[in-house]
Amino acid sequence: MNQTTAVPIRPLDAPPKRPPAKWKKHLWGYLFLLPAIGIFFTFLWLPIGKGIVFSFYHIDFVKGDTFVGWDNYAKVLKDPDVLVSVKNTLYYMFLGLVIGFWVPILFAIAISEMRKFQGFARIAAYLPYVVPVVVLYGLWRWLYDPVGPINAVLTRVGFDSVLFLTDKAWSMISIVIMETWQSFGSALLIYIAAILSIPRDWYEAAEIDGAGVWQRIRYITLPAIKNQIVLLLLLQLIATSQNFQTHYAVLDGGPNNATLTYALLVIRYAFTRQDYGSASALGVLMFIVLSVLAILQYRMSNRKEA
Amino acid sequence: MKAVERGIISDYDLKSPGKRALYYLMMFVVLVMVCTMLYPMLVIFFNGVKLNTEVNSFPPTFLPSEWHFENYKKAWGYINLPQFARNTLYIFAGNMAMTVIVVGFAAFSLSRMDVPYKRVIQYFFLLTLFIPPTTYIIPNFVNLRDLGLMNTFWALWLPAGANAFFLLLLKTFFDGINMEMFESGRIDGASEPRLYFQIAFPLSIPIFATLAIFVFSSAWNDWYWPSLILSSDERYPLATAIYKYVINVRRLDLNLRFAILSMITFPPVIVFLIFQKYIVRGLHMGGVKG
């Protein structure tokens, strides 16, 4: 600064300036929070509250809502599809872990080790994530076709062709493979960032101490990305327990309800049967079950530590 | 010596044949992965320039035997792609603005400003993460209907500000910015919005670039939710339109279908390649080092 500024000097006997009022001090803080509070309330908490209310009502957009007590709950608990959808969802979550969860970790370690073309490999892995999923639905229907390229390779090698989508035993597996292929790139980026932030001297020190490559991965790399692994594990479990769009778009829950997930059943109740009350009841039931599981898990992990 | 250049495997390791083999095995696995990623991408493009009979032939061919670029011309006229693309961009722009202003402001306030009852407010936001979307997807739909937002972009824009995950990411990032920068800004008389836009925001470009990618990919990908709350061709985003008019119809020839699909595959790939630089460069960048 070149300009000289005259600093106003307060006479010594003047009373000290009063600190600004408390609300004024915090005014900006609250102003900054206000829009978010309003929007979170209107578009998250309000629907959540309404969901609980709706579950006791029969919703009719034309004639108005009528209170039906526990009828919605009784109805959905009697529905055999609910049990099927719960089983399917659990199976889907399980397959997601077995087929999909370890893939990004493996490739993150491998790619972070590459001396050349690292950026290229990273981009290639992420690429399917950038392609609109609707394109992938069209693409994979063709890939999985009984006369599509995958079956062409299988028959060439000498296997029987597989009805990936219409065979009940395969349909869920096919969906998980497709989703893993499509989305592991995003988890990969997170793992790679974590792996690249590990100080290189740790490996240097481990190597001098005689640790092999596997030991370095086992005792340095994996512990260093443990937080990311736990986080992404949780995120994957949450996401897979809620998923329905792929199942809806590729197979619409078929063949014979083999890919009917719980969320898809909720959607069916609401938009196929126009039964918004029962759909809300199913949603509340899921919330209750998940909360109970979360509390149990929390209790158990606390007991272990104690 | 550039110690940064080493990874888990050092140059010295590469001299031993076993570790060398391991290194090449890893590279091979990555190569296979890259091929399985790129093959379907290329298939989308190549199938779009084949004759319909060739797409349906068995065994399928990879490269087209004849190149029929006129498929693209036919596909272009099949649906009004520019209009749907424009809708998608509107949705992206609105959602991004909500993320920067609503979510960013809240994260900044929680992270860097002195607010009483901060913990309570934080729980108000973050508890929403623990409520499964399945619980409120239907009431949310009915709620938007009650608010009269059906078939408007606001039905997508406003809820975009209610993203606790982004809030958490931004808050964590702001927490990492040196407090002294804001203190000195305040001493120099900068107002709080100015601190946000002139210090916090520029320093957080990496995280905002990451969020931009998330927001873009959801605007570009989401087809189901927009198909519920929007109901006219003037509003449908690309993904919904493609699902409704391309994926879900049986009469459309496969080669034309792939031609359309490849046309909407390229733009996001290009956008991604532009933003990729920012993510990689800035994931762990802080304002003041040390």
Interface residues (C-beta under 8 A of the other chain):
Chain A: K25 H26 W28 G29 Y30 F32 L33 P35 A36 I37 I39 F40 T42 F43 L44 W45 L46 P47 I48 K50 G51 F54 I59 F61 L106 F107 I109 A110 I111 S112 E113 M114 G119 F120 A121 R122 I123 A124 A125 Y126 L127 P128 Y129 V130 V131 P132 V133 V134 V135 Y137 G138 L139 W140 W142 L143 V147 G148 P149 A152 R156 W181 L189 A193 S197 R200 D201 Y203 E204 E207 V213 R216 I217 I220 T221 I238 S241 Q242 Q245 Y248 A249 Y262 A263 V266 I267 A270 F271 Y276 A279 S280 L282 G283 V284 M286 F287 L290 S291 A294
Chain B: A3 V4 R6 G7 I8 I9 S10 Y12 D13 K19 L22 Y23 M26 M27 V29 V30 M33 V34 T36 M37 L38 P40 M41 V43 I44 N47 V55 N56 F58 P59 P60 M98 I101 V102 V103 F105 A106 F108 S109 L110 M113 D114 V115 P116 I121 F124 F125 T128 F130 I131 P132 P133 T134 T135 Y136 I137 I138 P139 N140 F141 V142 N143 R145 L147 L158 P159 G161 A162 A164 L167 S191 E192 P193 Y196 S217 W220 N221 W223 Y224 L228 L238 A239 I242 Y243 V246 I247 L254 R257 F258 L261 I264 T265 P268 V269 V271 F272 L273 Q276 I279 V280 L283 H284
